[in-house]
């Protein structure tokens, strides 16, 4: 049992992380996972927990929270009739397959390699948020057949490598294929369920050396519970702020923030 002061500090750090992630998710629609993973890495490292498998705990805990937040978001969007179930049903099986395959890759890698992967992919997301044009198009409708068979596992695979849900890759992809942004955001919540639900079983079965306290497999239970509680409170704040402000400049500011986080991940992966 860790000292009470350590438990209190851990709870305070996780509450702050969850609050920030909820606001960002509600404000920008990118999902909280892209904030949670580096924040978990900082918090656990600050508390003295490190090692070659810490990144697995950060990824697994983030994905565990995504099961709850994505399911809640999907139900809320569905009540408004915003979910494109044709897209979701066609893409979810491939996304789930890619997510499961990524779990095997994650289990075989160590923190430095996973940090490098996260940093590179986060730079891609930051570039799209900062530079992407709303009128960019690859086609008039979401692809089917062989192209979908390639792209759908790719979405699941890359998302698990970053510990994120369906927003960061799913929304840009659907927007590029002419899906209206509100429908893309709503449908991407379903992508998040397809990513997190099958992958979390693998994270729960991982054997992690020297994990933070109260961790099962690669999922830290206090982080999961506290972050879920905080995001449920603060995500509506972000939604209200999004409707009260122009999200364009905010997305560019967040893109810069995310790029800094990504470069810091790459710096740590390189051992500096």
C-alpha positions, -999 to 999 in steps of 0.1 A, spaced: 0 0 0 16 33 -10 17 62 15 -14 83 18 4 115 6 13 96 -26 -23 85 -31 -37 120 -26 -11 135 -50 -19 108 -76 -57 115 -72 -51 153 -76 -30 149 -107 -55 125 -123 -84 148 -115 -66 177 -133 -58 154 -162 -94 142 -165 -108 178 -163 -86 191 -191 -92 160 -213 -130 165 -209 -129 202 -219 -107 194 -249 -129 166 -261 -160 187 -258 -144 218 -273 -125 204 -303 -141 169 -309 -106 152 -311 -112 129 -281 -95 130 -247 -72 101 -254 -47 122 -273 -43 143 -241 -46 114 -216 -17 93 -228 11 120 -224 -6 133 -193 -6 98 -177 30 93 -187 39 126 -169 18 119 -138 30 83 -133 66 94 -140 64 123 -116 52 99 -89 83 77 -95 68 50 -117 87 43 -148 103 13 -166 101 -2 -200 63 -9 -198 49 23 -184 36 34 -218 15 2 -220 -3 13 -188 -9 48 -202 -23 33 -235 -44 7 -218 -59 31 -192 -67 56 -218 -85 30 -240 -104 18 -209 -118 54 -204 -127 55 -241 -151 26 -238 -172 47 -214 -169 81 -230 -174 68 -266 -204 47 -257 -220 77 -239 -212 100 -268 -226 74 -293 -259 71 -274 -262 109 -271 -255 115 -308 -279 86 -318 -308 103 -299 -302 133 -322 -302 110 -353 -266 121 -361 -249 87 -363 -245 72 -398 -251 35 -390 -244 24 -426 -208 37 -423 -204 24 -387 -217 -11 -395 -195 -13 -426 -163 0 -409 -165 -13 -373 -155 -50 -380 -123 -39 -398 -115 -13 -372 -119 -40 -344 -96 -63 -363 -69 -36 -366 -73 -28 -329 -67 -64 -318 -37 -67 -340 -22 -35 -325 -25 -50 -290 0 -77 -299 23 -51 -313 20 -29 -282 27 -59 -259 60 -66 -277 73 -30 -276 88 -10 -248 81 26 -236 107 43 -258 94 27 -290 58 35 -281 67 71 -272 84 75 -307 53 61 -324 30 83 -304 51 114 -311 52 107 -349 14 101 -351 6 130 -329 26 153 -352 4 141 -381 -28 148 -361 -14 183 -352 -6 190 -388 -41 182 -399 -57 202 -371 -35 232 -378 -33 231 -416 -61 209 -428 -87 226 -450 -124 219 -445 -129 217 -482 -102 190 -488 -118 160 -504 -106 125 -515 -140 113 -528 -178 119 -527 -185 90 -503 -168 67 -479 -150 39 -497 -161 3 -498 -146 -29 -510 -108 -33 -511 -100 2 -500 -123 0 -470 -107 -34 -462 -73 -17 -460 -83 16 -443 -106 3 -416 -80 -19 -399 -56 9 -403 -78 33 -383 -81 7 -355 -44 -2 -355 -31 34 -354 -56 44 -328 -45 17 -304 -9 25 -309 -18 60 -296 -43 49 -270 -70 70 -286 -106 66 -298 -121 72 -332 -120 110 -334 -84 118 -343 -83 96 -374 -120 88 -380 -132 124 -383 -106 136 -407 -110 105 -428 -148 109 -430 -145 146 -437 -121 138 -466 -148 116 -480 -175 142 -479 -193 132 -446 -207 163 -429 -186 172 -399 -214 167 -373 -222 133 -387 -185 124 -388 -180 133 -352 -211 113 -342 -201 83 -362 -165 85 -349 -179 79 -314 -189 44 -327 -154 40 -341 -141 46 -306 -163 17 -292 -150 -6 -319 -114 4 -311 -115 2 -273 -139 -26 -265 -120 -55 -282 -85 -41 -274 -90 -36 -237 -92 -74 -230 -57 -77 -243 -45 -49 -221 -61 -64 -190 -42 -96 -196 -7 -80 -201 19 -88 -175 34 -54 -164 65 -52 -143 64 -26 -115 31 -9 -125 16 21 -106 -5 9 -76 -40 -6 -82 -32 -16 -117 -48 -47 -133 -28 -58 -164 -21 -25 -181 -51 -7 -168 -48 16 -138 -81 15 -119 -78 49 -100 -69 67 -132 -98 51 -150 -123 60 -123 -112 95 -116 -108 105 -153 -142 91 -162 -158 111 -133 -140 143 -143 -147 141 -180 -184 135 -174 -184 168 -156 -161 189 -178 -170 177 -214 -203 197 -214 -182 228 -204 -162 222 -236 -193 218 -257 -208 251 -244 -175 268 -250 -174 255 -285 -208 269 -293 -198 303 -277 -165 308 -296 -150 303 -330 -133 268 -328 -110 275 -358 -83 295 -339 -87 272 -309 -79 242 -331 -48 259 -343 -37 267 -308 -43 231 -298 -24 219 -328 6 239 -316 2 224 -281 -1 189 -295 30 194 -317 50 205 -286 38 174 -267 46 152 -297 81 166 -300 87 162 -263 76 125 -267 102 121 -295 128 138 -273 122 113 -244 122 84 -269 156 95 -281 169 95 -245 173 133 -240 
